Amino acid sequence: MKEITENIKKFRELKNYTREIMADKLEMSLSGYSKLERGDVELTVNKLYKIADILEIDVSQILNFDASKIFNIKDYGVANVDIQSQTNNYSDPYKDKYIQILEAEVERLKKNELNNL
């Protein structure tokens, strides 16, 4: 369960959604959503489908997300995306949008890292 809630957090961050946005869209309190994301409360199947809908992804992506296949953290914590291996192993209707989200996140992280140097 902890892996699933961590994946939800990763996708939420990739979409640049705050916990407040998610809580609002799920019609729950910020505290309740935070507990859900930390794995402190049980995640229902119904809630999982609502979260996937909000994040515009398939439930299977949340259940099967493996960040180690996408992000390779090197030199000063800058994330590099291994798009080639990901595209070989990842095929569904959301692939192009998912890649765009990842590329945007990489650019954001690179800019943050440069600002911190």
MARKOL-626151 format. One record per residue (C-alpha): x, y, z; residue in one letter; residue number from 0; chain. Coordinates in steps of 0.2 Angstrom, whole numbers, plus 2048, in hexadecimal, padded with zeros to 3 digits. Layout:
<recs>
<rec><east>X</east><north>Y</north><up>Z</up><r>A</r><k>NUM</k><c>A</c></rec>
...
</recs>
This chain:
<recs>
<rec><east>800</east><north>800</north><up>800</up><r>M</r><k>0</k><c>A</c></rec>
<rec><east>80E</east><north>80C</north><up>804</up><r>K</r><k>1</k><c>A</c></rec>
<rec><east>815</east><north>80A</north><up>7F3</up><r>E</r><k>2</k><c>A</c></rec>
<rec><east>804</east><north>80F</north><up>7EB</up><r>I</r><k>3</k><c>A</c></rec>
<rec><east>803</east><north>81E</north><up>7F5</up><r>T</r><k>4</k><c>A</c></rec>
<rec><east>815</east><north>823</north><up>7F2</up><r>E</r><k>5</k><c>A</c></rec>
<rec><east>811</east><north>821</north><up>7DF</up><r>N</r><k>6</k><c>A</c></rec>
<rec><east>801</east><north>82C</north><up>7E1</up><r>I</r><k>7</k><c>A</c></rec>
<rec><east>80D</east><north>83A</north><up>7E9</up><r>K</r><k>8</k><c>A</c></rec>
<rec><east>819</east><north>838</north><up>7DA</up><r>K</r><k>9</k><c>A</c></rec>
<rec><east>80C</east><north>83A</north><up>7CD</up><r>F</r><k>10</k><c>A</c></rec>
<rec><east>804</east><north>849</north><up>7D7</up><r>R</r><k>11</k><c>A</c></rec>
<rec><east>815</east><north>851</north><up>7D7</up><r>E</r><k>12</k><c>A</c></rec>
<rec><east>818</east><north>84E</north><up>7C5</up><r>L</r><k>13</k><c>A</c></rec>
<rec><east>807</east><north>856</north><up>7C1</up><r>K</r><k>14</k><c>A</c></rec>
<rec><east>80D</east><north>865</north><up>7CC</up><r>N</r><k>15</k><c>A</c></rec>
<rec><east>7FD</east><north>862</north><up>7D7</up><r>Y</r><k>16</k><c>A</c></rec>
<rec><east>7FD</east><north>867</north><up>7E9</up><r>T</r><k>17</k><c>A</c></rec>
<rec><east>7F6</east><north>85C</north><up>7F7</up><r>R</r><k>18</k><c>A</c></rec>
<rec><east>7E9</east><north>86A</north><up>7F8</up><r>E</r><k>19</k><c>A</c></rec>
<rec><east>7E4</east><north>868</north><up>7E6</up><r>I</r><k>20</k><c>A</c></rec>
<rec><east>7E2</east><north>855</north><up>7E8</up><r>M</r><k>21</k><c>A</c></rec>
<rec><east>7D8</east><north>857</north><up>7F8</up><r>A</r><k>22</k><c>A</c></rec>
<rec><east>7CC</east><north>864</north><up>7F0</up><r>D</r><k>23</k><c>A</c></rec>
<rec><east>7C9</east><north>859</north><up>7E1</up><r>K</r><k>24</k><c>A</c></rec>
<rec><east>7C6</east><north>84A</north><up>7EC</up><r>L</r><k>25</k><c>A</c></rec>
<rec><east>7BB</east><north>854</north><up>7F7</up><r>E</r><k>26</k><c>A</c></rec>
<rec><east>7C5</east><north>850</north><up>807</up><r>M</r><k>27</k><c>A</c></rec>
<rec><east>7CF</east><north>859</north><up>814</up><r>S</r><k>28</k><c>A</c></rec>
<rec><east>7E1</east><north>85D</north><up>811</up><r>L</r><k>29</k><c>A</c></rec>
<rec><east>7E5</east><north>853</north><up>820</up><r>S</r><k>30</k><c>A</c></rec>
<rec><east>7DB</east><north>844</north><up>81A</up><r>G</r><k>31</k><c>A</c></rec>
<rec><east>7E4</east><north>845</north><up>809</up><r>Y</r><k>32</k><c>A</c></rec>
<rec><east>7F5</east><north>846</north><up>811</up><r>S</r><k>33</k><c>A</c></rec>
<rec><east>7F1</east><north>837</north><up>81C</up><r>K</r><k>34</k><c>A</c></rec>
<rec><east>7EC</east><north>82E</north><up>80C</up><r>L</r><k>35</k><c>A</c></rec>
<rec><east>7FB</east><north>832</north><up>803</up><r>E</r><k>36</k><c>A</c></rec>
<rec><east>807</east><north>82D</north><up>811</up><r>R</r><k>37</k><c>A</c></rec>
<rec><east>7FE</east><north>81D</north><up>813</up><r>G</r><k>38</k><c>A</c></rec>
<rec><east>7F7</east><north>820</north><up>824</up><r>D</r><k>39</k><c>A</c></rec>
<rec><east>7E5</east><north>81D</north><up>81F</up><r>V</r><k>40</k><c>A</c></rec>
<rec><east>7DE</east><north>80F</north><up>813</up><r>E</r><k>41</k><c>A</c></rec>
<rec><east>7DD</east><north>813</north><up>801</up><r>L</r><k>42</k><c>A</c></rec>
<rec><east>7CD</east><north>80D</north><up>7F9</up><r>T</r><k>43</k><c>A</c></rec>
<rec><east>7CB</east><north>807</north><up>7E8</up><r>V</r><k>44</k><c>A</c></rec>
<rec><east>7BE</east><north>814</north><up>7E4</up><r>N</r><k>45</k><c>A</c></rec>
<rec><east>7CA</east><north>822</north><up>7EB</up><r>K</r><k>46</k><c>A</c></rec>
<rec><east>7D9</east><north>81A</north><up>7E0</up><r>L</r><k>47</k><c>A</c></rec>
<rec><east>7CE</east><north>81C</north><up>7D0</up><r>Y</r><k>48</k><c>A</c></rec>
<rec><east>7C9</east><north>82E</north><up>7D5</up><r>K</r><k>49</k><c>A</c></rec>
<rec><east>7DC</east><north>832</north><up>7D8</up><r>I</r><k>50</k><c>A</c></rec>
<rec><east>7E1</east><north>82A</north><up>7C7</up><r>A</r><k>51</k><c>A</c></rec>
<rec><east>7D3</east><north>834</north><up>7BE</up><r>D</r><k>52</k><c>A</c></rec>
<rec><east>7D9</east><north>845</north><up>7C7</up><r>I</r><k>53</k><c>A</c></rec>
<rec><east>7EB</east><north>841</north><up>7C1</up><r>L</r><k>54</k><c>A</c></rec>
<rec><east>7E5</east><north>83C</north><up>7B0</up><r>E</r><k>55</k><c>A</c></rec>
<rec><east>7EE</east><north>82B</north><up>7B1</up><r>I</r><k>56</k><c>A</c></rec>
<rec><east>7E8</east><north>819</north><up>7B1</up><r>D</r><k>57</k><c>A</c></rec>
<rec><east>7E7</east><north>810</north><up>7C2</up><r>V</r><k>58</k><c>A</c></rec>
<rec><east>7F4</east><north>803</north><up>7BB</up><r>S</r><k>59</k><c>A</c></rec>
<rec><east>800</east><north>811</north><up>7BA</up><r>Q</r><k>60</k><c>A</c></rec>
<rec><east>7FF</east><north>815</north><up>7CC</up><r>I</r><k>61</k><c>A</c></rec>
<rec><east>7FF</east><north>803</north><up>7D1</up><r>L</r><k>62</k><c>A</c></rec>
<rec><east>80E</east><north>7FF</north><up>7C6</up><r>N</r><k>63</k><c>A</c></rec>
<rec><east>819</east><north>80F</north><up>7C6</up><r>F</r><k>64</k><c>A</c></rec>
<rec><east>82B</east><north>80C</north><up>7C8</up><r>D</r><k>65</k><c>A</c></rec>
<rec><east>835</east><north>81C</north><up>7CA</up><r>A</r><k>66</k><c>A</c></rec>
<rec><east>845</east><north>813</north><up>7C9</up><r>S</r><k>67</k><c>A</c></rec>
<rec><east>841</east><north>80F</north><up>7B6</up><r>K</r><k>68</k><c>A</c></rec>
<rec><east>83E</east><north>821</north><up>7B3</up><r>I</r><k>69</k><c>A</c></rec>
<rec><east>849</east><north>82C</north><up>7BE</up><r>F</r><k>70</k><c>A</c></rec>
<rec><east>85C</east><north>82A</north><up>7BF</up><r>N</r><k>71</k><c>A</c></rec>
<rec><east>863</east><north>836</north><up>7CC</up><r>I</r><k>72</k><c>A</c></rec>
<rec><east>875</east><north>83B</north><up>7C8</up><r>K</r><k>73</k><c>A</c></rec>
<rec><east>880</east><north>84A</north><up>7CC</up><r>D</r><k>74</k><c>A</c></rec>
<rec><east>879</east><north>856</north><up>7D9</up><r>Y</r><k>75</k><c>A</c></rec>
<rec><east>868</east><north>84D</north><up>7D9</up><r>G</r><k>76</k><c>A</c></rec>
<rec><east>863</east><north>853</north><up>7C7</up><r>V</r><k>77</k><c>A</c></rec>
<rec><east>856</east><north>846</north><up>7C0</up><r>A</r><k>78</k><c>A</c></rec>
<rec><east>85A</east><north>83F</north><up>7AF</up><r>N</r><k>79</k><c>A</c></rec>
<rec><east>84B</east><north>836</north><up>7A6</up><r>V</r><k>80</k><c>A</c></rec>
<rec><east>84F</east><north>826</north><up>79D</up><r>D</r><k>81</k><c>A</c></rec>
<rec><east>842</east><north>829</north><up>790</up><r>I</r><k>82</k><c>A</c></rec>
<rec><east>848</east><north>81B</north><up>784</up><r>Q</r><k>83</k><c>A</c></rec>
<rec><east>847</east><north>80D</north><up>790</up><r>S</r><k>84</k><c>A</c></rec>
<rec><east>836</east><north>813</north><up>797</up><r>Q</r><k>85</k><c>A</c></rec>
<rec><east>82E</east><north>814</north><up>786</up><r>T</r><k>86</k><c>A</c></rec>
<rec><east>833</east><north>803</north><up>782</up><r>N</r><k>87</k><c>A</c></rec>
<rec><east>82B</east><north>7FC</north><up>792</up><r>N</r><k>88</k><c>A</c></rec>
<rec><east>81C</east><north>808</north><up>793</up><r>Y</r><k>89</k><c>A</c></rec>
<rec><east>80E</east><north>809</north><up>787</up><r>S</r><k>90</k><c>A</c></rec>
<rec><east>7FD</east><north>80F</north><up>78A</up><r>D</r><k>91</k><c>A</c></rec>
<rec><east>7F2</east><north>81E</north><up>784</up><r>P</r><k>92</k><c>A</c></rec>
<rec><east>7FA</east><north>829</north><up>791</up><r>Y</r><k>93</k><c>A</c></rec>
<rec><east>80C</east><north>826</north><up>78C</up><r>K</r><k>94</k><c>A</c></rec>
<rec><east>80F</east><north>837</north><up>782</up><r>D</r><k>95</k><c>A</c></rec>
<rec><east>807</east><north>841</north><up>790</up><r>K</r><k>96</k><c>A</c></rec>
<rec><east>811</east><north>838</north><up>79D</up><r>Y</r><k>97</k><c>A</c></rec>
<rec><east>821</east><north>83B</north><up>794</up><r>I</r><k>98</k><c>A</c></rec>
<rec><east>81D</east><north>84D</north><up>792</up><r>Q</r><k>99</k><c>A</c></rec>
<rec><east>81A</east><north>84E</north><up>7A5</up><r>I</r><k>100</k><c>A</c></rec>
<rec><east>82A</east><north>846</north><up>7A9</up><r>L</r><k>101</k><c>A</c></rec>
<rec><east>834</east><north>851</north><up>79D</up><r>E</r><k>102</k><c>A</c></rec>
<rec><east>82C</east><north>861</north><up>7A5</up><r>A</r><k>103</k><c>A</c></rec>
<rec><east>831</east><north>85A</north><up>7B6</up><r>E</r><k>104</k><c>A</c></rec>
<rec><east>843</east><north>857</north><up>7B1</up><r>V</r><k>105</k><c>A</c></rec>
<rec><east>844</east><north>869</north><up>7AA</up><r>E</r><k>106</k><c>A</c></rec>
<rec><east>83D</east><north>870</north><up>7BA</up><r>R</r><k>107</k><c>A</c></rec>
<rec><east>849</east><north>866</north><up>7C5</up><r>L</r><k>108</k><c>A</c></rec>
<rec><east>858</east><north>86B</north><up>7BA</up><r>K</r><k>109</k><c>A</c></rec>
<rec><east>853</east><north>87E</north><up>7BC</up><r>K</r><k>110</k><c>A</c></rec>
<rec><east>851</east><north>87B</north><up>7CF</up><r>N</r><k>111</k><c>A</c></rec>
<rec><east>862</east><north>873</north><up>7D0</up><r>E</r><k>112</k><c>A</c></rec>
<rec><east>86A</east><north>881</north><up>7C5</up><r>L</r><k>113</k><c>A</c></rec>
<rec><east>862</east><north>88E</north><up>7D1</up><r>N</r><k>114</k><c>A</c></rec>
<rec><east>869</east><north>885</north><up>7E0</up><r>N</r><k>115</k><c>A</c></rec>
<rec><east>87B</east><north>885</north><up>7D9</up><r>L</r><k>116</k><c>A</c></rec>
</recs>
